[in-house]
Amino acid sequence: MTRLRLALLNASQSEEGIHTTNRNFRRELDADLAEFVLSRDQLPPDFDFDGVVVTGSAASAYWDEPWIRAATEWVREADDRGLPILGVCFGHQLLAAALGGSVEAMDGYEIGYREIERSDSPLFEGIDDRFTAFTTHGDAVTELPEDATIIAENDYGIHGFRAGHAFGVQFHPEYDMATATAVTQRKDFLEDERIESVLEGITDENYAAACKSKQLFQNFTDYTRAVRADATA
């Protein structure tokens, strides 16, 4: 079977973040990845891919930045062409905005291993109805695109949606413990006590529980293969 070819749109902005993000998604996705760094104005020159993955970022999807506008337009066209798309955190928000939804700053900030409740979706096959995942975000999707449905949420809001072949998840299934620790330590706008509390929660036990959500990567690639098969039948 021919391997999938996915466009990985890396929305990180620092050298360390770019490297870590590429590493984490290479580990989790069973596909050949063509990697593009959005903040360096890198976008695929065409849409000759089986699917698309848009990563997290410290940026906000509503910022008036040329690279964010360009990425939003490219993702919108990829969706118009019927490519399966997976957006993670910032990618989830950018995807929602590209398809006509709304993203806004939250009153608070969600960070740490949290419980999330999911509904029926091919993205969550084999994952418990309530599952653990690492979260870190101060923005949220507040209005879904037309015809989109919520597929995951918790008390902080929407944690997943589906619109046709496009899926967004607010949490970070790709994180390992080192990434969760490094990201938490950089949140210098949070109180020291809260940072320490989150760091204390980055344990082998919580990470093992969160690893169950990694099944969604296999589910996404399975879904993408099915879409490819239908298109070539």
KARALIN-V441243 format. One record per residue. N is the residue number from 0. PHI is phi in whole degrees, -180 to 180 (* if undefined). D_LAST is the distance of its C-alpha to the last C-alpha in whole Angstrom. Layout:
<<N	PHI	D_LAST> <N	PHI	D_LAST>>
This chain:
<<0	*	15> <1	-66	15> <2	-67	17> <3	-67	16> <4	-119	18> <5	-114	20> <6	-88	23> <7	-100	26> <8	-94	28> <9	-85	32> <10	-94	34> <11	-64	37> <12	-118	40> <13	-98	42> <14	-59	42> <15	-63	42> <16	-64	40> <17	-61	37> <18	-63	38> <19	-64	38> <20	-65	35> <21	-58	32> <22	-61	34> <23	-64	33> <24	-76	29> <25	-60	29> <26	-67	30> <27	-93	28> <28	-101	25> <29	-86	23> <30	-166	21> <31	-84	22> <32	-107	24> <33	-99	25> <34	-99	28> <35	-132	30> <36	-100	33> <37	-63	33> <38	-69	37> <39	-99	38> <40	62	36> <41	-97	33> <42	-136	29> <43	-58	26> <44	-75	26> <45	-152	23> <46	-121	20> <47	-83	18> <48	-136	17> <49	-81	15> <50	-169	17> <51	-137	21> <52	-127	24> <53	-113	28> <54	-92	31> <55	-77	34> <56	-167	37> <57	-80	41> <58	-78	40> <59	-111	40> <60	-64	37> <61	-94	39> <62	-64	41> <63	-90	42> <64	-114	41> <65	-56	39> <66	-70	36> <67	-72	35> <68	-61	35> <69	-65	33> <70	-65	31> <71	-61	30> <72	-64	29> <73	-65	27> <74	-64	25> <75	-61	25> <76	-70	23> <77	-59	21> <78	-67	20> <79	-59	20> <80	-83	17> <81	84	15> <82	-76	16> <83	-62	17> <84	-133	21> <85	-121	24> <86	-109	27> <87	-119	30> <88	56	34> <89	-53	34> <90	-62	30> <91	-62	30> <92	-72	33> <93	-63	32> <94	-62	28> <95	-60	30> <96	-64	32> <97	-62	29> <98	-95	28> <99	108	31> <100	-86	33> <101	-126	36> <102	-127	38> <103	-139	41> <104	-68	44> <105	-87	45> <106	-69	48> <107	-122	48> <108	-138	46> <109	-100	44> <110	-155	44> <111	112	44> <112	-74	42> <113	-132	41> <114	-89	40> <115	-132	37> <116	-108	36> <117	-117	32> <118	-112	30> <119	-66	27> <120	-166	24> <121	-60	21> <122	-70	23> <123	-111	26> <124	-57	25> <125	84	27> <126	-106	30> <127	-56	33> <128	-59	34> <129	-118	37> <130	-137	36> <131	-103	38> <132	-153	37> <133	-85	39> <134	-125	39> <135	-161	41> <136	-165	41> <137	-117	43> <138	-117	41> <139	-151	38> <140	-73	36> <141	-106	38> <142	-141	36> <143	-76	32> <144	-61	30> <145	-59	29> <146	71	27> <147	-84	27> <148	-128	28> <149	-74	30> <150	-119	29> <151	-160	32> <152	-163	36> <153	-146	39> <154	-71	43> <155	-89	42> <156	131	39> <157	-71	35> <158	-115	34> <159	-172	30> <160	-146	28> <161	-130	24> <162	-140	23> <163	65	20> <164	-90	18> <165	-103	21> <166	-130	24> <167	-125	27> <168	-131	30> <169	-78	34> <170	-82	35> <171	-117	34> <172	-70	32> <173	-83	32> <174	-69	36> <175	-100	38> <176	-66	42> <177	-65	43> <178	-66	41> <179	-59	42> <180	-66	46> <181	-63	46> <182	-64	44> <183	-64	47> <184	-64	49> <185	-85	49> <186	-84	49> <187	-73	53> <188	-85	53> <189	-93	53> <190	-66	56> <191	-56	57> <192	-64	57> <193	-71	53> <194	-60	52> <195	-62	54> <196	-62	52> <197	-65	49> <198	-61	50> <199	-65	51> <200	-86	48> <201	-86	46> <202	-116	47> <203	-57	45> <204	-65	44> <205	-67	43> <206	-66	41> <207	-61	39> <208	-65	39> <209	-68	37> <210	-61	35> <211	-65	33> <212	-74	31> <213	-63	30> <214	-55	27> <215	-64	25> <216	-67	24> <217	-63	22> <218	-63	21> <219	-66	20> <220	-68	18> <221	-62	16> <222	-62	15> <223	-65	14> <224	-62	12> <225	-65	10> <226	-64	10> <227	-62	9> <228	-62	6> <229	-64	5> <230	-70	6> <231	-103	4> <232	-70	0>>
